[in-house]
Amino acid sequence: MKKFLVTAFLFTLATFAYAQGAPAPTKSLFEGQFLAHLSLAIAATGCGLAQGKAVVAACEGMARNPQAAGNIRTTMIIGLALIEALVIYVLVAAFAVK
């Protein structure tokens, strides 16, 4: 327990000692363009997977019930548009960060 308290005290002291200087003007890796590109890549990957799953489910539903093909197709297109909107929102945010 004594070692822990000494370590915690030294860490606190070191934190206060190094906190006195002005912050460096360097950018972090997770600021700006890198984060925008990473979020766009994640959103596009998720969008592609979700759209693929939706199309597969719609095709399977149309194959099982051909009379409902029109309703299934309409619902699928609306769903695909909403899924694609996610990537568009992230793209707009990426442009706003740059």
Beta strands, then each sheet from edge to edge (+ up, - down):
end
